[in-house]
Amino acid sequence: MKGSSVRWILTAIGLVFVVAGTLPFSMATSVAGPGWPRVGGFLSMAIGLAVIQGFYPPVDRWGSRAGLFFLIGLAVLPRIFLLPAPVSDDVHRYRWEGRLVLNSENPYKAPADASIYEQYRDADWEKMNHKDRVTVYPPLAQGLFAAMVAGERFLPNEVIEKGIFIACDLGVFALVLLLLRRRRLPPCFSLLYALNPVVLVSFAGEAHYDAVLVLALVGAVLALEVGRARISWILLAVSIQIKLISAVLVSIWLKRRVWRGMGIAVAILLLTWFPFGDGLVDWIRALYAFGGESSFFGLIPWLFRSLGIPESSAAPTGAVLCVLALAAILWQGGSPATMTRRIIGAMLVCGPILHFWYLTWLIPFLALRPSLSWFWLCAGQAFYFLVWEVWMFYFFPWNESICNTFFVCPL
């Protein structure tokens, strides 16, 4: 049997594992359901990715239209199977805050359980998390939520949400292909993004809006690499106003002395706050409370708890380490995509909060340099779904240690 035939067979076997892994998610009735089936499904997708990634399908050269359509088909198929999967409880906040904006309310003025919002308490409010906190989503995110809610008059809300986020997700896949082509790397490297269980579950499964952020962010990096300065600044500003984590990447533009278009970016950042200006101070306080006073599965808080160090010191320590890492990365230099990968990686390591979908910020850039360590990091997120199994923490306090071990080993 020829080598190419073996690779096609292994690709088919890997795809079966990926599709089979989507079933525990698509058949679940709630994201709060039992975690073990989803762990098994996630690991099945990871095994499928490993088989396909380890024995790349013979689509390793540019110029084949059939090969490109094959990669697109591989990317689309598991996303179709994940369409019935229940959405994250974060989506209820998207909907509720979108309704506030449509009713000319400022979502930054008070926590969701404040009496001033009592008339807006609906089914989505009941299912929201963190009602006692002011939202941390920036203005463009609020505009997106409002637009999705406005579309409910024409289509069911989950169709709108998953439609938009999967479209952005596939847009990121297209941008990854462009980045690979610029580097003359095989197009099949894009499968590390397209078939990554972290990406599949985050966007097609649970409908996290980070897909919009990642599309703008990867687009900004690609535009910077091809010399489209103004477009890169615009997309970077959009990504910041979708989710604030992109703000630290401004340092890449400054290091490369890209000034053309900076004024447009500043205008976007200021003008998008115009409708919500009286809530800016409350938003800043909410950001501090979210990142400075809370933790969830973060690496440094876990290490501090394990060593008996007060967890309150974890966030300041992580901030200092992140600044030092940022300085080292900028001093070392590299392409915009390389520096972006390193900076986001440092933020994830040093941050006090780590949800599995945060890795989607990083994965598009991992496809440019696939390795076993990155695969291990993604596959290990399967155990994240045990976090909701309260009995696991009661009987097995080492559960968090297992999850963080999968995070530490690739480093």
KOLGU-782508 format. One line per 5 residues: number of its first residue (from 1); their letters; for each residue x negated, y, z negated of N, C-alpha, C. Coordinates in steps of 0.05 Angstrom, whole numbers, plus 5000, padded with zeros to 4 digits. Atoms other than C-alpha are relative to their C-alpha. Layout:
# KOLGU-782508
NUM> a> X,Y,Z,X,Y,Z,X,Y,Z; ...
This chain:
# KOLGU-782508
1> mkgss> 4983,4976,5000,5000,5000,5000,4982,5025,5000; 5016,4976,4998,4973,5068,5019,5003,5017,4975; 5000,4982,5024,4955,5119,4965,5023,5019,5000; 4978,4981,4999,5007,5168,4990,5026,4987,4993; 4975,5014,5006,5062,5115,4985,5002,4996,4970
6> vrwil> 5000,5003,5029,5042,5101,4912,5008,5026,4987; 4993,4974,5012,5046,5175,4897,5029,5007,5003; 4972,4995,4996,5115,5180,4927,5017,4983,4980; 4985,5018,5018,5139,5120,4886,4998,5010,4971; 5003,4989,5027,5110,5149,4822,5015,5026,4996
11> taigl> 4984,4976,5002,5142,5215,4837,5029,4994,4996; 4972,5008,5003,5209,5181,4844,5005,4989,4972; 4998,5010,5027,5198,5144,4778,5000,5023,4980; 5001,4977,5018,5179,5209,4744,5025,5016,5000; 4975,4985,4997,5241,5243,4771,5023,4986,4985
16> vfvva> 4979,5015,5015,5285,5188,4742,4998,5006,4971; 5004,4994,5028,5254,5200,4674,5010,5028,4993; 4992,4972,5005,5266,5275,4680,5030,5002,5000; 4970,4998,4999,5339,5268,4701,5012,4985,4977; 4989,5014,5023,5352,5215,4648,4997,5016,4974
21> gtlpf> 5004,4984,5024,5323,5262,4596,5019,5023,4997; 4981,4978,5001,5374,5315,4614,5027,4991,4987; 4973,5010,5007,5433,5270,4595,5007,5005,4970; 4992,4994,5028,5429,5276,4518,5007,5029,4995; 4993,4972,5003,5432,5351,4527,5027,5007,5013
26> smats> 4976,4994,4985,5487,5353,4579,5025,4986,4987; 4978,5015,5012,5529,5302,4540,5006,5010,4971; 4996,4991,5027,5522,5338,4473,5024,5019,4999; 4978,4982,5003,5581,5377,4446,4993,5026,4987; 5009,4976,5014,5541,5428,4407,4970,4999,4996
31> vagpg> 5029,4999,5005,5469,5451,4398,4994,4994,4971; 5004,5007,5028,5480,5438,4324,5004,4970,4995; 4995,5028,5003,5492,5364,4337,4975,4985,4992; 5023,5015,5009,5445,5307,4318,4975,5005,5018; 5024,4992,4986,5373,5322,4337,4986,4977,5014
36> wprvg> 5015,5022,4989,5346,5252,4351,5005,4994,5030; 4996,5004,4971,5381,5242,4419,4986,5021,5017; 5014,4979,4984,5353,5309,4443,4970,4997,4999; 5029,5006,5001,5284,5290,4418,4993,4979,5021; 5005,5021,4980,5289,5227,4460,5002,5010,5029
41> gflsm> 4996,4989,4974,5315,5265,4520,4977,5018,5008; 5022,4982,4994,5261,5318,4515,4974,4984,5006; 5024,5017,4995,5206,5264,4510,5002,4986,5027; 4997,5012,4973,5236,5229,4571,4993,5019,5022; 5007,4980,4980,5231,5293,4611,4970,5005,5000
46> aigla> 5029,4996,5001,5159,5302,4586,4985,4977,5013; 5012,5023,4987,5142,5231,4608,5002,5002,5030; 4996,4997,4971,5172,5244,4676,4981,5021,5011; 5019,4979,4991,5131,5308,4682,4972,4990,5000; 5027,5011,5001,5068,5271,4661,4994,4982,5023
51> viqgf> 5004,5018,4978,5078,5218,4714,4997,5016,5026; 5001,4984,4975,5092,5270,4769,4975,5017,5000; 5023,4982,5002,5037,5317,4744,4974,4984,5002; 5024,5016,4999,4987,5261,4737,4994,4988,5027; 5003,5011,4973,4999,5232,4806,5016,5017,5020
56> yppvd> 4986,4980,4985,5018,5293,4845,5013,4989,5026; 4989,5008,4974,5067,5281,4902,4983,5012,5023; 5017,4990,4978,5032,5289,4969,5010,5026,5013; 4993,4973,4990,5053,5362,4975,4979,5018,4988; 5022,4986,5012,4985,5389,4959,4986,5020,5019
61> rwgsr> 5011,4981,4981,4974,5434,5019,5022,5019,5009; 4981,4980,4990,5007,5498,5044,5004,4996,5030; 4995,5001,4971,5039,5502,5112,5022,4980,5007; 4979,5020,4994,5089,5445,5106,5027,5010,4989; 4974,4991,5008,5160,5471,5106,5016,4978,4985
66> aglff> 4986,5023,5013,5187,5402,5089,4990,4996,4971; 5011,5003,5027,5140,5398,5030,5010,5021,4981; 4990,4979,5017,5163,5465,5004,5029,4995,4992; 4972,5006,5006,5236,5445,5009,5002,4976,4980; 5000,5023,5019,5219,5380,4972,4995,5010,4972
71> ligla> 5006,4989,5027,5189,5420,4914,5025,5015,4990; 4976,4985,5008,5251,5465,4913,5022,4980,4990; 4981,5020,5007,5295,5403,4911,4994,4988,4972; 5008,5011,5027,5255,5374,4852,5007,5020,4978; 4994,4980,5020,5264,5440,4816,5030,5003,4994
76> vlpri> 4971,4995,5003,5339,5446,4828,5014,4977,4987; 4985,5023,5008,5361,5375,4813,5004,4998,4970; 4994,5003,5029,5350,5371,4737,5015,5024,4989; 4985,4977,5009,5379,5441,4729,5030,4996,5005; 4971,5006,4995,5444,5417,4760,5010,4981,4978
81> fllpa> 4991,5019,5021,5447,5359,4710,5003,5014,4973; 4999,4986,5026,5437,5409,4653,5023,5020,4998; 4979,4980,5000,5495,5454,4673,5021,4995,4978; 4980,5004,5021,5545,5420,4625,4990,5003,4971; 5012,4999,5027,5497,5427,4566,5011,5024,4984
86> pvsdd> 4990,4977,5016,5524,5470,4508,4979,5021,4997; 5019,4978,5002,5493,5538,4503,4991,5005,4971; 5011,4993,5027,5451,5565,4445,5019,5018,4985; 4983,4981,5016,5485,5602,4388,4991,5029,5005; 5008,4973,4993,5444,5662,4411,5019,5012,5021
91> vhryr> 4983,4991,4979,5492,5667,4470,5025,5014,4988; 4977,4987,5012,5548,5686,4423,4994,5029,4992; 5009,4973,5006,5508,5746,4401,4999,5017,5026; 5001,4985,4975,5496,5765,4474,5029,5010,5007; 4972,4993,4992,5572,5764,4486,5011,5022,4981
96> wegrl> 4988,4982,5020,5591,5800,4422,4988,5028,5003; 5012,4974,4997,5540,5856,4431,5007,5012,5027; 4991,4990,4975,5559,5862,4504,5027,5013,4998; 4973,4988,5004,5631,5875,4483,4998,5027,4984; 5004,4975,5014,5607,5928,4434,4992,5023,5020
101> vlnse> 5010,4980,4981,5570,5964,4490,5023,5009,5019; 4977,4993,4982,5631,5960,4536,5020,5017,4987; 4982,4983,5015,5671,5992,4481,4987,5026,4989; 5014,4976,5007,5621,6049,4475,4990,5001,4971; 5012,5001,5027,5595,6025,4408,4970,4996,5002
106> npyka> 5029,5003,5001,5522,6029,4389,4993,4975,4983; 5005,5024,5015,5499,5959,4369,4976,5002,4980; 5023,4996,5018,5438,5988,4332,5007,5014,4974; 4993,4983,5023,5476,6028,4281,5003,4984,4974; 4995,5015,5024,5491,5972,4232,4999,4970,5006
111> padas> 4999,5030,4996,5488,5896,4221,5027,4992,5011; 4975,5010,4988,5540,5854,4256,5023,4996,4980; 4979,5004,5020,5577,5842,4191,5009,5025,4986; 4992,4974,5012,5585,5916,4176,5029,5006,5005; 4971,4995,4998,5655,5942,4165,5007,5017,5025
116> iyeqy> 4994,4984,4977,5649,5991,4224,5005,4983,5025; 4995,5017,4977,5651,5932,4271,5022,4979,4994; 4981,5020,5009,5707,5895,4235,5021,4994,5022; 4980,5004,4979,5756,5905,4293,4990,4983,5023; 5011,5016,4978,5709,5868,4340,4993,4971,4992
121> rdadw> 5007,5027,5009,5704,5804,4299,5018,4980,5015; 4985,5020,4984,5724,5750,4348,4987,4973,4997; 5011,5027,5001,5707,5677,4362,4969,5000,5002; 5029,4999,4997,5637,5695,4385,4986,5011,4974; 5011,4990,5026,5625,5736,4321,4999,4978,4979
126> ekmnh> 4999,5022,5020,5645,5676,4280,4977,4980,5004; 5021,5020,4994,5593,5632,4315,4972,5012,5001; 5026,4986,4998,5537,5684,4314,4982,4992,4976; 5019,5003,5022,5474,5675,4272,4990,5028,4991; 5012,4975,5011,5441,5730,4229,5019,5024,5002
131> kdrvt> 4981,4978,5000,5504,5772,4222,4991,5023,4981; 5008,4980,5020,5469,5809,4165,4977,5017,5010; 5022,4985,4990,5416,5838,4211,5008,5017,5025; 4996,4984,4976,5415,5894,4262,4986,4986,5024; 5011,5013,4976,5402,5869,4333,4971,5010,5006
136> vyppl> 5027,4992,4991,5330,5870,4359,4998,5000,5030; 5001,5000,4971,5349,5865,4433,4999,5029,5010; 5003,4972,4990,5326,5928,4471,5023,5008,5019; 4978,4989,4984,5371,5972,4514,5007,4986,5026; 4994,5014,4975,5364,5937,4581,5013,4973,4995
141> aqglf> 4987,5025,5008,5382,5872,4547,5029,5005,4994; 4973,4993,5006,5444,5905,4520,5016,5006,5025; 4986,4995,4975,5462,5929,4589,5006,4974,5015; 4996,5026,4987,5453,5858,4616,5023,4986,4986; 4979,5014,5015,5498,5830,4561,5027,5013,5008
146> aamva> 4975,4986,4993,5551,5883,4577,5009,4992,5028; 4993,5008,4973,5548,5866,4651,5011,4972,5002; 4990,5028,5000,5557,5792,4637,5028,4998,4989; 4973,5000,5012,5617,5806,4592,5020,5012,5020; 4982,4987,4980,5647,5851,4646,5008,4980,5022
151> gerfl> 4995,5019,4980,5642,5793,4694,5019,4978,4992; 4982,5021,5010,5686,5749,4650,5028,5002,5012; 4974,4998,4987,5747,5777,4686,5002,4984,5026; 5000,5014,4974,5726,5739,4748,4991,4971,4998; 5011,5027,5003,5688,5677,4723,4998,4994,4971
156> pnevi> 5004,5007,5028,5682,5638,4659,4972,5009,4990; 5025,4988,5010,5627,5667,4614,4976,4981,5003; 5023,5017,4998,5583,5605,4615,4991,4997,5029; 5008,5001,4972,5584,5603,4691,4984,5025,5007; 5015,4975,4996,5561,5676,4692,4972,4998,4987
161> ekgif> 5026,5001,5015,5507,5665,4639,4981,4981,5013; 5019,5020,4989,5478,5601,4667,4993,5007,5029; 5006,4992,4973,5484,5627,4738,4978,5021,5002; 5020,4979,5000,5444,5689,4723,4973,4990,4991; 5025,5009,5012,5392,5655,4680,4986,4979,5017
166> iacdl> 5012,5020,4982,5381,5596,4727,4990,5014,5025; 5010,4985,4976,5375,5644,4786,4973,5014,4993; 5025,4987,5008,5321,5683,4747,4978,4979,4996; 5018,5022,5004,5289,5617,4728,4988,4990,5026; 5010,5008,4974,5284,5595,4800,4984,5022,5014
171> gvfal> 5016,4978,4991,5259,5664,4817,4971,4999,4989; 5027,5003,5012,5201,5653,4769,4985,4978,5014; 5012,5023,4985,5188,5586,4804,4988,5010,5026; 5009,4989,4974,5182,5624,4870,4975,5018,4996; 5023,4983,5005,5134,5675,4839,4975,4983,4992
176> vllll> 5022,5018,5006,5091,5618,4811,4988,4989,5025; 5010,5010,4974,5086,5590,4882,4983,5021,5013; 5016,4978,4988,5062,5658,4906,4973,5004,4986; 5025,4998,5015,5010,5662,4851,4981,4977,5007; 5016,5023,4992,4986,5592,4869,4988,5004,5028
181> rrrrl> 5009,4996,4973,4981,5610,4942,4978,5020,5001; 5022,4980,5000,4939,5672,4927,4974,4987,4991; 5024,5013,5010,4890,5626,4891,4992,4975,5015; 5005,5023,4983,4893,5572,4945,5000,4974,4983; 4995,5024,5016,4916,5522,4893,5023,4984,5011
186> ppcfs> 4979,5017,4989,4961,5463,4911,5028,5009,4991; 4973,4991,5008,5035,5482,4912,5013,4982,4979; 4988,5018,5019,5052,5420,4871,4992,5007,4971; 5006,4990,5027,5019,5454,4811,5024,5014,4988; 4976,4985,5010,5084,5493,4806,5019,4982,4985
191> llyal> 4982,5018,5014,5118,5431,4779,4996,5000,4970; 5004,4997,5029,5086,5444,4711,5020,5020,4989; 4978,4982,5008,5136,5501,4708,5027,4988,5007; 4974,5007,4990,5193,5473,4750,5012,4977,4985; 4990,5024,5013,5199,5406,4713,4993,5000,4971
196> npvvl> 5008,4999,5028,5175,5429,4645,5025,4998,4982; 4976,5002,5017,5225,5406,4592,5006,5025,4984; 4996,4975,5015,5214,5471,4553,5016,5019,5017; 4987,4982,4982,5236,5511,4613,5028,4990,5007; 4974,5011,4992,5293,5465,4634,5021,5003,4977
201> vsfag> 4981,4998,5022,5325,5463,4565,5006,5029,4992; 4996,4972,5008,5314,5537,4550,5019,5015,5018; 4985,4984,4982,5346,5564,4612,5025,4986,5011; 4977,5014,4988,5390,5513,4648,5017,4987,4978; 4986,5013,5022,5408,5479,4582,5013,5019,4981
206> eahyd> 4990,4983,5022,5415,5530,4526,5006,5029,5008; 4993,4974,4990,5420,5593,4569,4988,5023,4984; 5014,4977,5013,5368,5637,4534,4994,5021,5021; 5003,4978,4980,5363,5705,4567,4971,5006,5006; 5029,4996,4995,5287,5701,4565,4993,4995,5029
211> avlvl> 5005,5005,4971,5292,5678,4638,4998,5027,5014; 5001,4974,4988,5304,5751,4656,4974,5014,4994; 5026,4989,5008,5244,5774,4616,4977,4987,5016; 5022,5014,4987,5199,5721,4647,4998,5008,5029; 5000,4992,4971,5221,5740,4718,4987,5027,5003
216> alvga> 5012,4973,4998,5204,5813,4707,4971,5000,4993; 5028,5001,5009,5139,5797,4671,4982,4987,5021; 5016,5013,4980,5112,5748,4723,4999,5018,5025; 5000,4981,4977,5134,5797,4778,4981,5023,4996; 5018,4978,5005,5096,5853,4744,4971,4991,5003
221> vlale> 5028,5010,4998,5032,5811,4740,4993,4995,5029; 5005,5005,4971,5038,5789,4813,4997,5026,5015; 5002,4974,4987,5050,5861,4835,4973,5013,4994; 5026,4989,5008,4988,5883,4796,4978,4987,5016; 5021,5014,4986,4946,5829,4829,4998,5007,5029
226> vgrar> 5000,4994,4971,4967,5848,4900,4997,5030,5005; 5005,4972,4997,4955,5922,4887,5025,5018,5002; 4976,4984,4999,5027,5946,4883,5004,5012,4972; 5001,4989,5027,5015,5991,4823,5027,5010,4990; 4975,4989,5009,5081,6028,4820,5020,4978,4993
231> iswil> 4981,5021,5005,5123,5965,4826,4992,4984,4975; 5009,5015,5024,5080,5931,4773,5007,5015,4974; 4992,4984,5023,5092,5988,4724,5030,4999,4995; 4971,5000,5003,5166,5989,4738,5009,4973,4988; 4992,5026,5010,5173,5914,4727,4990,4995,4971
236> lavsi> 5010,5003,5028,5130,5917,4664,5018,5015,4981; 4981,4985,5017,5175,5972,4636,5027,4986,4997; 4975,5015,5001,5236,5931,4653,4998,4977,4981; 5004,5023,5017,5207,5870,4618,4999,5009,4970; 5002,4990,5028,5192,5912,4555,5028,5007,4990
241> qikli> 4973,4993,5009,5264,5937,4553,5019,4977,5001; 4985,5025,5002,5288,5866,4561,4993,4986,4974; 5009,5011,5025,5245,5840,4504,4973,5013,4994; 5023,4983,5007,5191,5879,4467,4973,4986,5002; 5026,5014,5000,5137,5825,4470,4982,5009,5023
246> savlv> 5016,4992,4977,5114,5852,4538,4984,5025,4994; 5013,4974,5005,5092,5918,4506,4970,4997,4997; 5028,5004,5005,5025,5889,4485,4984,4996,5026; 5014,5004,4974,5009,5873,4558,4994,5026,5015; 5007,4974,4989,5006,5947,4574,4969,5004,4999
251> siwlk> 5029,4998,5003,4933,5940,4551,4986,4990,5025; 5012,5011,4975,4918,5900,4615,5000,5022,5021; 4999,4978,4980,4941,5958,4659,4981,5022,4992; 5018,4979,5009,4902,6007,4617,4971,4992,5004; 5027,5009,4996,4839,5965,4620,4992,5002,5029
256> rrvwr> 5006,4999,4971,4843,5961,4695,5003,5028,5012; 4997,4972,4992,4856,6036,4698,5019,5004,5023; 4978,4998,4980,4920,6030,4737,5018,5022,4990; 4985,4977,5010,4951,6099,4728,5024,5006,5018; 4978,4994,4981,4995,6105,4790,5025,4984,4993
261> gmgia> 4975,5012,5007,5066,6091,4769,5005,4999,4970; 4996,5000,5029,5055,6098,4694,5022,5019,4992; 4979,4981,5007,5100,6160,4692,5028,4989,5005; 4974,5012,4995,5157,6121,4723,5007,4980,4978; 4996,5019,5022,5148,6067,4670,5008,5014,4975
266> vaill> 4993,4985,5024,5150,6118,4614,5028,5011,5002; 4972,4989,4996,5213,6149,4644,5021,4978,4996; 4981,5023,5004,5247,6080,4645,5003,4994,4971; 4999,5006,5028,5228,6068,4573,5016,5020,4984; 4986,4979,5014,5255,6135,4551,5030,5002,5008
271> ltwfp> 4972,4996,4991,5318,6140,4594,5018,4977,4992; 4983,5022,5007,5343,6071,4577,5009,5002,4970; 4992,4996,5028,5345,6092,4504,5021,5023,4997; 4982,4976,5002,5388,6154,4520,5027,4993,4989; 4973,5005,5011,5456,6121,4507,4999,4989,4971
276> fgdgl> 5002,5012,5026,5430,6089,4442,4982,5015,4981; 5021,4985,5015,5384,6144,4415,5005,5001,4970; 4995,4996,5029,5418,6152,4348,4997,4973,4984; 5005,5026,5014,5404,6078,4333,4971,4991,5001; 5028,5008,4996,5329,6079,4349,4986,4994,4974
281> vdwir> 5013,5004,5026,5306,6085,4276,5010,4973,4988; 4989,5025,5010,5352,6028,4256,4988,4976,5014; 5012,5022,4984,5325,5985,4313,4971,4995,4991; 5028,5004,5009,5253,5997,4290,4999,4986,4973; 4998,5014,5026,5272,5976,4219,5007,4971,5004
286> alyaf> 4992,5028,4995,5305,5914,4247,4977,4984,5011; 5024,5014,4989,5242,5896,4286,4981,4993,4978; 5018,5005,5022,5200,5902,4223,5011,4977,4983; 4988,5022,5016,5249,5858,4185,4998,4973,5014; 5001,5025,4985,5249,5806,4240,4972,4989,5001
291> ggess> 5027,5010,4997,5174,5802,4251,4982,5002,4976; 5017,4996,5023,5146,5826,4185,5009,4988,4974; 4990,5010,5025,5191,5797,4133,5012,4972,5002; 4988,5026,4997,5215,5731,4162,4981,4982,5015; 5017,5020,4986,5183,5667,4188,5016,4976,5007
296> ffgli> 4987,5025,4992,5205,5605,4224,4981,4984,5018; 5017,5018,4985,5159,5549,4246,4974,5013,5011; 5024,4987,4991,5102,5599,4255,4976,4984,4990; 5023,5016,5007,5033,5567,4252,4986,5011,4975; 5014,4988,5024,5001,5616,4202,5017,4998,4975
301> pwlfr> 4984,5005,5024,5060,5615,4153,4999,4971,4991; 5002,5028,5007,5057,5539,4155,4974,4994,4986; 5027,5004,5012,4982,5539,4141,4999,5012,4972; 5001,4987,5026,4991,5588,4084,5016,4984,4979; 4984,5017,5019,5046,5545,4052,4985,4975,4993
306> slgip> 5015,5025,5005,5003,5483,4060,4977,5004,4982; 5024,4995,5017,4944,5516,4026,5007,5014,4974; 4991,4987,5024,4985,5548,3971,4995,5030,5000; 5003,4971,4998,4973,5619,3996,5027,5013,5002; 4973,4987,4998,5032,5668,3987,5007,5005,5029
311> essaa> 4991,4998,4973,5072,5666,4051,5004,5029,5009; 4997,4972,4994,5083,5741,4047,4975,5012,5014; 5024,4990,4988,5011,5750,4070,4997,4990,5029; 5003,5012,4974,5022,5710,4134,5003,5020,5023; 4995,4981,4978,5051,5765,4177,4978,5020,5003
316> ptgav> 5022,4982,4996,4997,5817,4162,4975,4986,5010; 5023,5015,4991,4943,5764,4171,5002,4994,5030; 4996,5005,4972,4973,5744,4237,4997,5024,5018; 5002,4975,4985,4977,5816,4260,4970,5008,5004; 5028,4993,4998,4903,5828,4245,4986,4981,5019
321> lcvla> 5013,5020,4982,4882,5763,4280,5008,5005,5029; 4990,4995,4973,4925,5781,4340,4986,5024,5012; 5015,4976,4990,4892,5850,4346,4971,4992,5007; 5027,5009,4994,4823,5818,4342,4999,4983,5025; 4999,5017,4976,4842,5766,4394,5005,5017,5025
326> laail> 4995,4982,4978,4870,5821,4439,4975,5015,5009; 5025,4986,4994,4805,5860,4434,4980,4981,5014; 5019,5019,4988,4764,5798,4451,5009,4993,5029; 4990,5007,4973,4809,5780,4511,4995,5023,5019; 5004,4977,4983,4805,5851,4539,4970,5003,5006
331> wqggs> 5029,4997,4996,4729,5852,4529,4990,4979,5020; 5008,5021,4982,4722,5785,4565,5010,5005,5029; 4990,4994,4973,4766,5807,4623,5011,4976,5014; 4989,5021,4984,4792,5765,4679,5023,5011,5018; 4978,4991,4984,4850,5768,4728,5023,5007,4982
336> patmt> 4976,4993,5016,4916,5798,4704,5015,4975,4990; 4986,5025,5008,4947,5728,4702,4985,4986,4977; 5016,5013,5021,4889,5700,4661,5002,5015,4974; 4998,4984,5025,4891,5757,4611,5027,4998,4988; 4973,5003,5010,4966,5752,4606,5004,4973,4985
341> rriig> 4998,5027,5013,4961,5677,4591,4987,5000,4973; 5014,5000,5025,4910,5689,4537,5013,5017,4979; 4987,4981,5020,4946,5748,4504,5026,4988,4989; 4975,5012,5009,5013,5713,4502,4994,4975,4982; 5008,5023,5017,4979,5650,4475,4992,5009,4972
346> amlvc> 5009,4990,5026,4947,5691,4420,5024,5010,4984; 4977,4990,5014,5014,5723,4403,5016,4976,4988; 4985,5024,5009,5047,5654,4397,4986,4987,4976; 5015,5012,5021,4992,5628,4353,5001,5017,4974; 5002,4982,5023,4990,5689,4307,5028,5009,4990
351> gpilh> 4974,4990,5008,5065,5704,4304,5012,4984,4978; 4988,5014,5023,5107,5686,4243,5024,4983,5009; 4976,5015,4991,5165,5659,4285,4994,4987,5027; 5005,5014,4975,5161,5606,4339,5024,4982,5006; 4980,5017,4988,5222,5579,4375,4989,4988,5025
356> fwylt> 5012,5014,4977,5209,5529,4430,5002,5016,5026; 4997,4985,4975,5236,5575,4484,4981,5024,5003; 5021,4979,4998,5182,5627,4467,4978,4991,5019; 5021,5011,4983,5135,5581,4505,5006,5006,5030; 4993,4993,4973,5172,5600,4569,4986,5025,5009
361> wlipf> 5015,4976,4992,5135,5667,4567,4973,4992,5011; 5028,5008,4994,5070,5628,4575,4998,4981,5023; 5002,5022,4982,5086,5569,4620,4995,5007,5029; 5006,4993,4972,5087,5605,4688,4970,5003,5005; 5029,4995,4996,5014,5623,4677,4984,4974,4994
366> lalrp> 5013,5025,5005,4997,5553,4652,4998,4984,5026; 4999,5014,4975,5016,5526,4721,4976,5007,5018; 5023,4992,4985,4956,5564,4749,4975,4986,4991; 5023,5014,5010,4910,5523,4706,5010,4976,4983; 4989,5023,5015,4944,5457,4687,4979,4983,4986
371> slswf> 5019,5016,5015,4911,5415,4634,5016,4983,4980; 4987,5018,5019,4927,5359,4585,5008,5014,4974; 4993,4987,5025,4925,5406,4526,5026,5016,5002; 4976,4985,4997,4979,5451,4554,5024,4981,5002; 4978,5020,4999,5021,5390,4571,5007,4990,4972
376> wlcag> 4995,5010,5028,5013,5365,4499,5016,5021,4984; 4986,4978,5014,5035,5433,4473,5030,5000,5007; 4972,4999,4991,5099,5431,4515,5015,4975,4991; 4986,5025,5007,5116,5358,4502,5005,4999,4970; 4997,5001,5029,5107,5367,4427,5024,5016,4990
381> qafyf> 4977,4985,5009,5165,5416,4425,5025,4983,4997; 4977,5018,5004,5211,5356,4427,5009,4998,4971; 4994,5003,5029,5206,5352,4351,5012,5025,4988; 4987,4976,5010,5233,5423,4345,5029,4994,4993; 4971,5005,5003,5303,5394,4350,5007,4986,4973
386> lvwev> 4995,5011,5026,5294,5360,4283,5002,5021,4979; 4999,4978,5019,5292,5428,4250,5028,5003,4989; 4972,4997,5009,5368,5426,4245,5009,4976,4984; 4993,5023,5016,5366,5358,4211,4992,5005,4971; 5007,4992,5027,5369,5381,4139,4990,4976,4984
391> wmfyf> 5009,5024,5015,5361,5310,4113,4971,4994,5006; 5028,5005,4993,5295,5306,4150,4981,5015,4981; 5017,4984,5017,5266,5362,4108,5002,4990,4971; 4997,5009,5028,5295,5332,4044,4984,4975,4995; 5013,5026,5004,5268,5262,4054,4971,5000,5011
396> fpwne> 5026,5000,4987,5208,5278,4098,4989,5028,5003; 5009,4973,4999,5176,5344,4080,4977,5005,5019; 5022,4997,4981,5120,5330,4130,5011,5005,5028; 4989,4996,4973,5169,5341,4188,4988,5025,5014; 5011,4975,4988,5144,5413,4199,4971,4996,5006
401> sicnt> 5029,5005,4994,5072,5388,4195,4997,4985,5026; 5001,5014,4974,5086,5340,4253,5003,5020,5023; 4995,4981,4978,5114,5397,4295,4976,5019,5004; 5022,4981,4998,5057,5444,4279,4974,4986,5009; 5024,5015,4991,5005,5389,4292,5000,5000,5031
406> ffvcp> 4998,4998,4971,5030,5388,4364,4992,5027,5011; 5008,4973,4992,5017,5462,4366,4970,5005,4996; 5028,4995,5007,4948,5461,4333,4981,4985,5019; 5018,5017,4985,4918,5403,4373,4991,5012,5027; 5008,4989,4974,4919,5438,4442,4980,5024,4996
411> l> 5016,4976,5004,4884,5499,4411,4970,4992,4998
